[in-house]
Amino acid sequence: MTDALSIGALCAEPGTKVRGSVPVDLGGLTVDIPLTLVNGARPGPRVVITAGVHGGEFVGIDAATRLAALLEPGELHGQLIVCPVANPPAVYQGRLGSSPLDGININRVFPGDPDGSPTERLAAWLFAHLLDGADAYVDLHSGGIDEGLTDFVGYRLTQDPELDATTADMARSVGIEDVIVGLNADGGNSHAAASRQGVPAILVETGQLGERDPETARRLVDGLYGVLSRLGATDTEPKETPSVRAWVWAAGVTAEATGLWYPEFTVGDDVTEGQVIGHVIDPVDGQEHKVHTPASGRIFYGMRGLTVAPGAELAAIAAPAPH
């Protein structure tokens, strides 16, 4: 028999599912975090799935909501926590990566600070209440409203062979062909911070340009069932692990000037170091700033919007992993 699963005032006894929201104090204001708690009647892993860390990324939110509605306690070994909107201010008020509360991208400040800014407090609450005690973590993202993207799964290496092997197996079980590995677990991304705490954690990126595509969401739900099966959280036979193309992150390209962005690539293009991939034009005087790639590889996501400021992420490049 499993234990009760409780977060705030929500409590799912073994063999039950509970849906609701939990208020979170961000220091002077409160946000309500929607949660579905599924508590299987049989023991197994505790799995956490989040979406809506950023605004304007709709496929992950849709898929997490669909999974929460579909999965019943009788199917589950262990416990599942689904949080389809982890960052309500960004999702409902901003629809961008940064929160309108303080201008901070929450996926740069995990595991957060309980005494920090509103976004830092939210990150700390999510880690303290959702990730504490987790056996596996999946964070769902999409290309935002101005971002082209080709689907991929990402994870970070930790130098813990057992942890890294479990995480790699999770990444393969999603059923997405491209898997990108970060060579360390540094930084404030949610999956990186979780892996530093010893939790197998993957990033799943599906969909682009703020699209809301039901078929893509359904495929992602199938992928999440694949992860649960591989972790032993469901009785279904694990899917045969698909062949994957392995990549390592090579470089990010950021704007150095304010202006109008004219990309000369499509996501999925292969590029070589030094190649011009676009121009930033100053609308005041027409001055042109060429943008070059700092590394060779494939562009997995990139800016498709017109206006950019210094520091805006224009493209992200991964290189084939060494054999």
C-alpha positions as CSV (number, residue, x, y, z in Angstrom):
1,M,0.0,0.0,0.0
2,T,1.3,3.5,-0.9
3,D,1.2,6.5,1.4
4,A,-1.2,9.4,1.0
5,L,0.0,12.0,-1.4
6,S,-0.4,15.5,-0.1
7,I,0.5,19.0,-1.4
8,G,-0.9,21.9,0.5
9,A,-4.6,21.2,1.2
10,L,-4.8,18.6,-1.6
11,C,-4.6,15.0,-0.5
12,A,-5.0,11.8,-2.6
13,E,-5.3,8.6,-0.6
14,P,-4.0,5.4,-2.1
15,G,-6.1,4.4,-5.1
16,T,-7.6,7.9,-5.7
17,K,-7.1,10.9,-7.9
18,V,-7.6,14.5,-6.8
19,R,-7.6,17.7,-8.9
20,G,-7.5,21.2,-7.6
21,S,-5.2,24.2,-6.9
22,V,-2.8,25.2,-4.2
23,P,-2.2,28.9,-3.2
24,V,1.4,30.0,-3.2
25,D,2.6,33.1,-1.4
26,L,5.1,35.0,-3.6
27,G,5.7,37.8,-1.1
28,G,2.9,40.3,-1.2
29,L,0.8,38.4,-3.7
30,T,-0.6,34.9,-4.1
31,V,-0.9,32.6,-7.2
32,D,-2.9,29.4,-7.5
33,I,-1.0,26.4,-8.9
34,P,-3.2,23.8,-10.6
35,L,-2.4,20.2,-9.7
36,T,-3.6,16.7,-10.3
37,L,-2.5,14.1,-7.8
38,V,-2.8,10.4,-8.9
39,N,-2.0,8.0,-6.1
40,G,-1.9,4.3,-7.2
41,A,-3.0,1.6,-4.9
42,R,0.3,-0.2,-5.5
43,P,3.8,1.0,-4.7
44,G,6.1,2.4,-7.3
45,P,8.0,5.6,-8.3
46,R,6.9,9.1,-7.6
47,V,6.9,10.9,-11.0
48,V,6.5,14.7,-11.5
49,I,5.4,16.3,-14.7
50,T,5.3,20.0,-15.2
51,A,4.3,22.3,-18.1
52,G,3.6,26.0,-18.4
53,V,7.0,27.0,-17.0
54,H,6.9,29.6,-19.8
55,G,4.0,31.5,-21.4
56,G,3.1,31.0,-25.0
57,E,4.2,27.3,-25.0
58,F,0.9,25.5,-25.4
59,V,1.5,21.9,-26.5
60,G,3.0,20.8,-23.2
61,I,0.2,22.4,-21.2
62,D,-2.3,20.7,-23.4
63,A,-0.6,17.3,-23.2
64,A,-0.2,17.5,-19.4
65,T,-3.9,18.4,-19.0
66,R,-4.9,15.5,-21.2
67,L,-2.7,13.0,-19.3
68,A,-4.1,14.3,-16.0
69,A,-7.6,13.6,-17.2
70,L,-6.8,10.1,-18.7
71,L,-4.7,8.4,-16.1
72,E,-6.6,6.6,-13.4
73,P,-5.2,5.3,-10.1
74,G,-5.9,1.7,-11.1
75,E,-3.4,2.0,-13.9
76,L,-0.6,3.4,-11.8
77,H,2.2,1.9,-9.6
78,G,3.3,4.7,-7.3
79,Q,2.4,8.3,-7.5
80,L,2.1,11.0,-10.2
81,I,2.0,14.7,-9.7
82,V,0.9,16.7,-12.8
83,C,1.3,20.5,-12.8
84,P,0.0,21.8,-16.2
85,V,0.6,25.5,-15.4
86,A,3.7,25.9,-13.2
87,N,4.1,29.6,-13.8
88,P,0.6,31.2,-14.0
89,P,1.8,34.9,-14.2
90,A,3.8,34.1,-17.3
91,V,1.2,31.8,-18.8
92,Y,-1.9,33.9,-18.3
93,Q,-0.6,37.5,-18.1
94,G,2.6,37.5,-20.2
95,R,2.6,34.6,-22.6
96,L,6.3,35.0,-22.8
97,G,9.4,33.4,-21.2
98,S,9.7,36.1,-18.5
99,S,7.2,36.8,-15.8
100,P,5.4,40.1,-15.8
101,L,5.8,40.2,-12.1
102,D,9.5,40.9,-12.1
103,G,10.9,40.3,-15.6
104,I,12.6,37.1,-14.6
105,N,12.7,33.9,-16.7
106,I,12.0,31.2,-14.1
107,N,13.9,28.6,-16.1
108,R,17.1,30.4,-15.3
109,V,16.7,30.6,-11.5
110,F,15.8,27.0,-10.3
111,P,15.9,25.8,-7.6
112,G,14.9,29.3,-6.6
113,D,15.1,31.3,-3.4
114,P,12.3,31.3,-0.8
115,D,13.3,34.9,0.2
116,G,13.9,36.2,-3.3
117,S,11.8,37.9,-6.0
118,P,8.3,36.5,-6.8
119,T,9.6,34.3,-9.6
120,E,12.5,33.0,-7.4
121,R,10.0,32.3,-4.6
122,L,7.8,30.4,-7.1
123,A,10.7,28.3,-8.3
124,A,11.6,27.5,-4.7
125,W,8.0,26.4,-3.9
126,L,7.9,24.2,-6.9
127,F,11.1,22.4,-5.9
128,A,10.2,22.1,-2.3
129,H,6.7,20.9,-2.8
130,L,6.7,19.0,-6.1
131,L,10.3,17.8,-6.6
132,D,11.1,16.9,-3.0
133,G,10.9,13.1,-2.8
134,A,10.5,12.6,-6.6
135,D,12.0,9.6,-8.4
136,A,11.7,11.1,-11.9
137,Y,10.9,14.5,-13.4
138,V,9.6,15.5,-16.9
139,D,9.4,19.2,-17.8
140,L,7.4,19.9,-20.9
141,H,8.2,22.9,-23.1
142,S,7.4,24.1,-26.6
143,G,8.6,26.7,-29.1
144,G,7.1,30.0,-27.9
145,I,5.0,32.4,-29.9
146,D,8.0,33.8,-31.7
147,E,10.2,30.7,-31.7
148,G,10.6,28.0,-34.4
149,L,11.6,24.6,-33.0
150,T,12.2,21.1,-34.1
151,D,11.2,18.5,-31.5
152,F,13.8,17.1,-29.1
153,V,14.4,15.7,-25.7
154,G,17.2,17.1,-23.5
155,Y,19.0,16.0,-20.3
156,R,22.2,16.8,-18.4
157,L,25.1,14.7,-17.4
158,T,26.0,14.6,-13.7
159,Q,29.0,12.2,-13.6
160,D,26.8,9.8,-11.6
161,P,26.7,6.8,-13.9
162,E,23.6,5.3,-12.4
163,L,21.6,8.5,-12.5
164,D,22.8,9.4,-16.0
165,A,21.9,5.9,-17.3
166,T,18.3,6.2,-15.8
167,T,17.9,9.7,-17.3
168,A,19.2,8.6,-20.7
169,D,16.7,5.7,-20.7
170,M,13.8,8.1,-19.8
171,A,14.9,10.4,-22.7
172,R,14.8,7.5,-25.2
173,S,11.4,6.3,-24.0
174,V,9.6,9.5,-25.1
175,G,9.9,8.3,-28.7
176,I,11.4,11.6,-30.1
177,E,14.3,10.9,-32.5
178,D,16.6,13.8,-31.4
179,V,18.1,13.7,-27.9
180,I,20.4,16.5,-26.9
181,V,22.8,16.1,-24.0
182,G,24.2,18.9,-21.8
183,L,27.7,17.9,-20.7
184,N,27.1,19.2,-17.2
185,A,24.2,20.1,-14.8
186,D,25.1,23.7,-14.3
187,G,22.6,26.5,-14.6
188,G,19.1,27.4,-13.5
189,N,17.0,25.2,-15.8
190,S,14.5,23.1,-14.0
191,H,15.8,19.7,-15.3
192,A,19.4,20.7,-14.5
193,A,18.6,21.8,-11.0
194,A,16.6,18.6,-10.4
195,S,19.5,16.4,-11.7
196,R,21.8,18.2,-9.3
197,Q,19.5,17.0,-6.5
198,G,19.8,13.4,-7.7
199,V,16.5,13.3,-9.6
200,P,16.5,11.8,-13.1
201,A,15.1,14.7,-15.1
202,I,14.4,15.3,-18.8
203,L,13.3,18.3,-20.9
204,V,10.8,17.6,-23.6
205,E,10.4,20.2,-26.4
206,T,7.5,19.7,-28.8
207,G,5.7,22.2,-31.1
208,Q,6.6,25.7,-32.1
209,L,5.5,29.3,-32.7
210,G,2.8,29.1,-30.0
211,E,0.8,26.6,-32.1
212,R,-2.0,24.6,-30.4
213,D,-2.0,21.3,-32.4
214,P,-4.1,18.5,-31.0
215,E,-2.3,15.8,-32.9
216,T,1.1,16.9,-31.5
217,A,-0.4,17.0,-28.0
218,R,-1.8,13.4,-28.4
219,R,1.7,12.2,-29.6
220,L,3.2,13.8,-26.5
221,V,0.7,12.1,-24.3
222,D,1.7,8.8,-25.9
223,G,5.3,9.7,-25.2
224,L,4.6,10.4,-21.5
225,Y,2.9,7.0,-21.2
226,G,6.1,5.6,-22.7
227,V,8.1,7.3,-19.9
228,L,5.7,6.0,-17.2
229,S,6.0,2.5,-18.6
230,R,9.7,2.6,-18.8
231,L,9.9,3.7,-15.1
232,G,7.6,0.8,-14.1
233,A,4.8,3.2,-13.1
234,T,2.3,1.4,-15.4
235,D,1.6,-2.3,-16.3
236,T,1.9,-1.7,-20.0
237,E,4.9,-3.3,-21.6
238,P,7.6,-0.6,-22.2
239,K,7.8,0.4,-25.8
240,E,10.8,-0.8,-27.7
241,T,13.4,1.9,-27.3
242,P,13.6,3.8,-30.6
243,S,16.8,4.6,-32.3
244,V,17.8,8.1,-31.5
245,R,20.2,10.7,-32.9
246,A,22.4,11.9,-30.1
247,W,23.6,15.5,-30.0
248,V,25.5,17.8,-27.6
249,W,24.8,21.4,-27.1
250,A,27.4,23.4,-29.0
251,A,26.4,27.1,-28.8
252,G,23.7,29.7,-28.4
253,V,23.5,32.8,-30.6
254,T,22.3,36.1,-29.1
255,A,21.5,39.5,-30.5
256,E,24.2,42.1,-29.9
257,A,22.1,45.1,-31.1
258,T,18.5,46.4,-30.9
259,G,16.6,46.3,-34.2
260,L,14.7,44.2,-36.7
261,W,15.8,40.5,-37.0
262,Y,15.9,38.9,-40.5
263,P,16.9,35.2,-40.1
264,E,18.4,33.3,-43.0
265,F,17.8,29.8,-41.7
266,T,15.0,27.4,-40.9
267,V,15.1,25.3,-37.8
268,G,16.7,21.9,-38.6
269,D,19.3,23.5,-40.9
270,D,22.9,22.4,-40.6
271,V,25.3,25.3,-40.3
272,T,29.1,25.8,-40.1
273,E,31.1,27.9,-37.8
274,G,31.3,31.5,-39.0
275,Q,28.3,31.2,-41.3
276,V,26.0,34.2,-41.5
277,I,22.5,33.2,-40.3
278,G,20.8,36.5,-40.4
279,H,21.0,40.3,-39.9
280,V,19.8,42.8,-37.3
281,I,18.8,46.1,-39.0
282,D,18.7,49.3,-37.0
283,P,15.3,50.9,-38.0
284,V,16.7,54.4,-37.2
285,D,19.6,54.5,-39.7
286,G,19.4,51.2,-41.6
287,Q,22.7,50.0,-40.2
288,E,23.1,46.2,-40.7
289,H,24.6,43.9,-38.1
290,K,25.5,40.5,-39.4
291,V,25.0,37.5,-37.1
292,H,27.4,34.6,-37.4
293,T,27.3,31.1,-35.9
294,P,30.0,30.5,-33.3
295,A,29.9,26.7,-33.9
296,S,29.0,24.1,-36.5
297,G,26.0,21.9,-36.0
298,R,22.2,21.9,-36.4
299,I,19.8,24.7,-35.4
300,F,17.2,23.2,-33.1
301,Y,15.3,26.4,-32.2
302,G,15.5,30.0,-33.2
303,M,13.8,33.4,-33.1
304,R,11.2,34.0,-35.8
305,G,9.9,37.3,-34.4
306,L,10.9,40.6,-35.9
307,T,12.0,42.8,-33.0
308,V,15.0,42.0,-30.8
309,A,17.1,43.6,-28.1
310,P,20.7,42.8,-27.0
311,G,20.8,39.4,-25.3
312,A,17.7,38.0,-27.2
313,E,18.3,34.4,-28.1
314,L,18.4,34.1,-31.8
315,A,19.3,30.4,-32.3
316,A,20.6,27.3,-30.4
317,I,23.0,24.9,-32.0
318,A,23.7,21.3,-31.2
319,A,26.5,19.2,-32.7
320,P,26.4,15.4,-33.3
321,A,27.6,13.5,-30.2
322,P,30.9,11.8,-30.6
323,H,30.7,8.1,-31.0
